[in-house]
Amino acid sequence: MKLKQRMVVLCAVLLLLGLAKIFLLDGGEGSAASRRDLRAFRKMEAGLTLSRGARLTHTLQSPWEIASQWVGPREVYPEETPELAAVLTALSTARIERADVGYKGTQLKALLVLEGGQKVVFKPKRYKRDYVIEGEPYAGYDRHNAEVAAFHLDRILGFRRAPLVVGRYVNLRTEIKPVATDQLLSTFLTHNNNTCFYGKCYYCRESEPACAEGEIMEGSLTLWLPDVWPLQKHRHPWGRTYREGKLARWEYDESYCEAVKKMSPYDAGPRLLDVIDTAIFDYLIGNADRHHYESFQDDGGASMLILLDNAKSFGNAALDERSILAPLYQCCMVRVSTWNRLNLLRGGALSSAMRQALAFDPIHPALAEPHLAALDRRLSGVIATVKQCMEAQGPDNTLIEDRMNLPHP
């Protein structure tokens, strides 16, 4: 065979191999990685429906001890959690022993201590489910229901990096006021026969309190991560400036990702892939407000990017803020396992899984239907973006195995 013919055959074989990789990863079956990810997906599906009112019956441990033992460097809870429903039920029903103003931040919240000494963050209801947040993609108050929905999306995507969250109704007169600190009590008031409070935070104002319906307030509870896992805060490399007329570098420099890859902890380890996973997660929920993020302390860049504070999400179902995906389309890389999971959730499977998962929650329905439809629409956008990257630079450079070292140009 002549050299020219051999080169033609070799190019054809390489093209077929590339197409085969795309096909195998796209279809969710065939390769070893795809079969592994498909098994993980089926496990997620099997555990998606949670039993309301579940209780722990087979252990002497408290729900808080169980949840604390789940936490590791790369997950907040494991792949299989038969006790999850019982832990979430305990969160939504346990007696409140103490109530105080929330930890520092820009948004209204309260810090509660449940029976057994477990700390939780309470975010109150501010909007009806169908209320549309106009303006900037990060506008408006925190949405408590968004915290609930984001936690369950984290389960569905298989990331397992979001703290446990559940909806809860609390009686401000009988459950909160008797155990509240003076600082929190001083922010209570009555408006139109409804009990309200405005707390202490950067944007908290007496003129903008959160109000219950009568004395009953709807909100979300986020389980505090164990103190043995202290957090470290990082500036997000794709954070916004929040200044009109001033752009961040990533907003005008298309080669910005190459600069990020040279900075610690993004030059090695899983952190950059975590940032890209998080961009996909945030795009799906419409969260354009992740200016900082947390990991576990002194981790050397090896621990996960923890999906905390997801309440600036699900504000406008009609808005698909593509700039949230900048880490994905500028770096043009994504984990193989993430890509496989996204493909398994196509064709309405994502919204269907969310409906199934959210049916458990005490504040059901946590999301209005337009937001569920938006999840499927945005997922199509993510998949199209990854395919554009594969067409531009090939699947081998786009689809990255879950490994510690990242490719550099």
C-alpha positions in Angstrom: 0.0 0.0 0.0 1.3 3.4 -1.0 2.2 6.0 1.7 -0.7 8.3 0.6 -3.2 5.4 0.8 -1.9 4.5 4.3 -2.3 8.1 5.4 -5.9 8.1 4.1 -6.7 4.8 5.9 -5.0 6.1 9.2 -7.0 9.3 9.1 -10.2 7.4 8.5 -9.5 5.1 11.5 -8.8 8.0 13.7 -12.0 9.7 12.6 -14.0 6.6 13.4 -12.4 6.2 16.8 -13.3 9.8 17.6 -16.8 9.3 16.5 -17.0 6.1 18.4 -16.0 7.9 21.6 -18.6 10.6 21.1 -21.2 7.9 20.4 -20.4 5.8 23.4 -20.3 8.7 25.8 -23.4 10.3 24.2 -25.5 7.2 24.4 -24.6 6.3 28.0 -23.7 2.7 27.1 -20.8 0.8 25.6 -17.6 2.1 27.2 -16.5 1.0 30.7 -16.8 4.6 31.9 -20.3 4.9 30.4 -21.4 1.6 31.9 -20.2 2.7 35.3 -21.9 6.1 35.0 -25.1 4.4 33.9 -25.1 2.2 37.0 -24.6 5.3 39.1 -27.5 6.9 37.3 -29.8 3.9 37.9 -28.9 4.0 41.6 -29.8 7.7 41.8 -33.1 7.0 40.1 -33.9 4.2 42.5 -33.2 6.4 45.5 -34.9 9.5 44.2 -38.3 9.1 45.8 -38.1 9.8 49.5 -40.7 8.6 52.0 -42.5 11.4 53.9 -42.4 11.0 57.7 -39.5 8.5 57.6 -37.8 7.8 60.9 -34.6 6.1 62.0 -35.4 2.7 63.4 -32.2 0.6 63.0 -29.6 2.8 64.8 -28.8 4.4 68.1 -27.2 7.3 66.3 -29.0 10.6 65.9 -29.9 11.9 62.5 -27.2 14.6 63.0 -24.5 12.0 63.8 -25.4 10.1 60.6 -25.3 13.1 58.4 -22.0 14.2 60.0 -20.4 10.9 59.2 -21.4 11.2 55.5 -19.2 14.2 54.9 -15.8 13.6 53.2 -13.3 15.6 51.1 -15.2 15.0 47.9 -18.9 14.6 49.0 -21.4 15.9 51.5 -23.4 12.7 51.4 -22.6 9.3 49.8 -24.1 7.8 46.6 -26.4 5.5 48.6 -28.2 7.1 51.6 -31.1 5.0 52.8 -31.4 7.3 55.9 -31.7 10.5 53.8 -35.5 10.7 54.1 -35.3 10.3 57.9 -32.6 12.9 58.3 -34.6 15.4 56.2 -37.7 14.6 58.1 -35.8 15.3 61.4 -34.7 18.6 59.9 -38.3 19.6 59.2 -39.8 18.5 62.5 -37.2 18.6 65.3 -37.8 21.0 68.1 -36.1 24.4 67.9 -34.0 25.0 71.0 -32.5 28.4 70.1 -32.9 31.1 67.5 -30.5 33.9 66.7 -29.7 36.3 63.8 -27.9 34.7 60.9 -24.2 34.7 60.3 -22.8 37.6 58.4 -23.8 38.1 54.8 -26.0 40.3 52.6 -29.3 38.4 52.9 -31.8 37.8 55.7 -31.5 34.5 57.5 -31.7 33.1 61.0 -29.4 30.7 62.8 -31.4 28.0 64.6 -30.3 25.2 66.9 -32.4 22.1 66.8 -32.9 19.5 69.5 -29.7 17.6 70.0 -27.6 20.7 69.3 -27.7 20.7 65.5 -27.2 24.1 63.9 -29.2 25.0 60.8 -29.7 28.1 58.6 -33.3 29.3 58.2 -34.2 31.3 55.1 -37.7 32.8 55.1 -40.1 32.9 52.2 -40.1 36.3 50.4 -41.9 35.5 47.1 -44.8 33.4 45.7 -43.7 30.6 43.5 -44.8 32.2 40.3 -43.2 35.6 41.0 -40.7 36.7 38.3 -37.5 38.5 39.4 -36.8 41.2 36.8 -33.6 43.0 36.2 -30.1 41.7 36.7 -29.7 37.9 36.9 -28.6 38.2 40.5 -31.4 40.6 41.5 -33.9 40.2 44.3 -34.1 38.6 47.7 -32.9 35.1 48.4 -35.4 32.4 47.4 -35.9 29.7 50.1 -37.5 27.3 47.7 -34.4 27.6 45.4 -32.3 26.2 48.2 -34.6 23.2 48.4 -34.7 22.6 44.6 -30.9 23.1 44.2 -30.2 20.5 46.8 -32.3 17.9 44.9 -30.7 18.9 41.6 -27.3 18.2 43.2 -28.6 14.7 44.0 -29.8 14.2 40.4 -26.6 15.4 38.8 -24.6 13.1 41.1 -22.4 15.8 42.4 -23.3 15.4 46.1 -21.6 18.7 47.0 -24.6 20.6 48.4 -25.5 20.6 52.1 -28.8 19.0 53.0 -31.8 21.3 52.7 -35.5 20.8 53.4 -38.5 23.1 53.5 -40.2 23.8 56.8 -43.1 25.7 58.3 -42.4 27.4 61.7 -44.7 29.1 64.1 -43.0 32.3 65.0 -45.0 32.8 68.2 -44.6 29.4 69.7 -41.4 28.0 68.1 -39.1 31.0 67.6 -39.9 33.9 70.0 -39.7 31.8 73.2 -36.1 30.7 72.3 -34.9 33.7 70.4 -32.0 35.9 71.5 -32.7 39.5 72.3 -30.9 40.6 69.2 -33.3 38.6 67.0 -36.3 39.5 69.0 -35.5 43.2 68.6 -36.1 42.8 64.8 -39.7 41.4 65.2 -42.7 43.5 64.2 -46.3 43.1 63.1 -47.6 44.1 59.7 -51.2 43.7 58.6 -51.8 41.2 61.4 -48.8 39.2 60.2 -45.7 38.5 62.3 -42.5 39.7 60.6 -38.8 40.0 61.3 -35.9 41.7 59.4 -32.9 40.3 61.2 -29.3 41.5 60.9 -27.4 41.5 57.6 -25.9 43.9 55.1 -29.2 44.5 53.2 -31.6 43.9 56.1 -33.9 46.8 56.7 -36.8 47.4 59.1 -38.8 48.6 56.0 -38.3 45.3 54.2 -39.1 42.5 56.7 -40.0 38.9 55.9 -43.6 38.2 57.0 -45.4 35.1 57.9 -49.0 34.4 57.1 -50.4 35.2 60.5 -47.8 33.5 62.7 -46.8 30.6 60.3 -43.7 31.3 58.2 -42.6 29.1 55.4 -38.8 28.7 54.9 -35.9 26.4 54.2 -33.5 24.8 56.6 -29.9 24.1 55.5 -28.0 21.6 57.6 -24.8 23.2 59.0 -21.7 21.3 58.0 -19.7 19.6 60.8 -17.3 21.8 62.7 -14.6 19.2 62.1 -14.7 20.2 58.5 -13.9 24.0 58.6 -14.5 25.9 55.5 -12.1 28.1 53.4 -13.6 30.9 51.3 -12.2 31.6 47.8 -12.9 34.3 45.2 -14.5 32.7 42.2 -12.2 33.2 39.1 -15.3 33.9 37.0 -16.9 36.3 39.6 -18.7 39.5 38.5 -17.6 43.0 39.4 -21.2 44.0 40.3 -20.2 47.5 39.1 -22.1 49.1 36.2 -19.8 49.6 33.2 -16.9 47.6 34.7 -16.3 44.2 33.2 -14.4 41.4 34.8 -11.5 40.1 32.7 -13.4 36.9 31.8 -16.1 39.0 30.2 -13.8 40.4 27.5 -10.9 38.0 27.3 -11.7 34.8 25.5 -8.3 33.3 26.4 -9.0 33.9 30.1 -9.2 30.2 31.0 -5.5 29.7 29.9 -4.5 32.3 32.6 -6.7 30.5 35.2 -5.0 27.2 34.4 -1.7 28.7 35.5 -3.0 29.8 38.9 -3.2 27.6 42.1 -5.4 25.7 42.8 -6.6 25.5 39.2 -3.2 24.4 37.7 -3.6 20.9 39.1 -6.1 18.8 40.9 -9.9 18.7 40.5 -10.7 22.3 41.3 -11.1 23.6 37.7 -13.3 20.7 36.8 -15.4 21.5 39.9 -15.7 25.1 38.8 -17.0 23.9 35.4 -19.4 21.4 37.0 -20.6 24.3 39.2 -21.1 26.6 36.1 -23.3 23.9 34.6 -25.2 23.5 37.9 -25.6 27.3 38.2 -26.7 27.7 34.6 -29.5 25.1 35.1 -30.8 26.9 38.2 -30.2 30.4 36.9 -27.7 31.4 39.6 -25.5 34.2 38.4 -24.4 35.2 41.9 -21.5 32.8 42.8 -18.9 35.5 43.4 -17.1 33.4 46.0 -17.2 29.7 46.9 -16.1 27.4 49.8 -14.0 24.4 50.0 -12.7 22.5 53.1 -9.7 24.2 54.8 -6.1 23.3 54.1 -7.1 20.9 51.4 -4.3 21.7 48.9 -6.9 22.1 46.2 -8.0 18.5 46.5 -11.4 18.9 48.2 -14.6 19.7 46.4 -16.1 23.1 45.6 -19.0 23.0 48.0 -22.4 24.1 46.6 -23.4 26.5 49.3 -25.9 29.5 49.1 -28.0 28.6 46.0 -30.9 31.0 46.9 -30.3 33.5 44.1 -31.7 30.9 41.7 -35.0 30.1 39.9 -35.9 33.8 39.8 -36.8 34.1 36.1 -37.7 31.0 34.2 -37.6 32.8 30.8 -34.1 34.1 31.3 -31.2 31.8 30.2 -28.1 33.7 31.4 -25.4 32.2 29.1 -22.6 34.1 30.8 -22.9 31.7 33.7 -21.5 29.0 31.4 -18.3 31.0 30.7 -16.0 28.5 32.5 -17.4 25.7 30.3 -17.2 27.5 26.9 -14.0 29.3 27.6 -12.1 26.2 28.9 -14.0 23.8 26.6 -13.6 20.9 29.0 -15.9 18.9 31.2 -15.7 15.7 33.2 -16.7 12.5 31.4 -19.0 11.5 34.3 -20.7 14.9 34.1 -21.2 14.6 30.4 -22.6 11.1 30.7 -25.0 12.2 33.4 -26.2 15.2 31.4 -27.0 13.0 28.4 -28.9 10.5 30.5 -31.1 13.5 31.7 -32.1 14.6 28.2 -35.6 14.5 26.7 -37.5 15.7 29.8 -35.8 13.2 32.2 -34.3 16.1 34.2 -37.6 17.9 34.9 -39.3 14.5 35.6 -36.6 13.6 38.1 -37.0 16.9 39.8 -40.7 16.5 40.1 -40.2 13.1 41.7 -37.5 14.3 44.1 -39.4 17.5 45.2 -42.7 15.7 45.9 -41.2 14.7 49.2 -40.6 18.2 50.5 -43.0 19.7 53.1 -43.3 22.9 51.1 -44.2 21.1 47.9 -44.5 22.3 45.2 -41.1 23.9 45.6 -40.9 25.0 41.9 -43.5 26.4 39.5 -43.9 24.5 36.3 -42.1 27.1 34.1 -38.9 26.6 36.2 -39.1 22.8 35.6 -39.5 23.4 31.9 -36.5 25.8 32.0 -34.3 23.0 33.4 -34.9 20.9 30.3 -34.3 23.8 28.0 -31.1 24.9 29.7 -29.8 21.3 29.7 -30.1 21.3 25.9 -28.0 24.5 25.8 -25.3 22.9 28.0 -25.2 19.8 25.8 -25.0 22.0 22.6 -22.1 23.9 24.1 -20.1 20.8 24.9 -20.7 19.5 21.4 -19.5 22.7 19.9 -16.3 22.3 21.9 -15.9 18.7 20.7 -16.3 19.8 17.1 -13.8 22.6 17.6 -11.0 20.7 19.4 -12.0 17.0 19.5 -13.6 14.9 22.2 -10.2 13.8 23.7 -9.4 17.5 24.6 -13.0 18.2 25.7 -14.0 15.2 27.8 -11.7 14.8 30.7 -11.6 11.7 33.0 -11.9 12.4 36.7 -8.2 12.7 37.3 -6.0 15.0 39.4 -3.9 16.5 36.6 -5.4 18.7 34.0 -4.2 19.1 30.3 -2.3 22.3 29.5 -1.7 23.7 26.0 
